Amino acid sequence: MPTAIAGAALTGFAGGLLGLYLRTPGMTKPGKSVAPTQDGLPVSKDVWMLGIGLGLLTQAWVARKNQR
C-alpha cells in the first residue's frame, strides 16, 4: 500500500475519532476546554494516530518532491 494512501486513511480515521471525542458530552472538562475527563481519557489518547497519519503524509510528500 502506498504511504500516501495509508497516511490519508489513518489521518481520516483519527480525525473522525477526535471529532467524536470533542462532540460527545462528558468527554471533555466543562467550558471550552479540550482537556479530557476520566471518561474521555481513553478516546483522547487516539491523537497519536493523527500524528502518525500526518507523518506518513509528510513522508510521502517529501519523497515525491525529492524524486523530481
Secondary structure, DSSP 8 states (H G I E B T S, - for coil): --HHHHHHHHHHHHHHHHHHHHHSTTSB-SSS---B-TTTHHHHTTHHHHHHHHHHHHHHHHHHHHH-
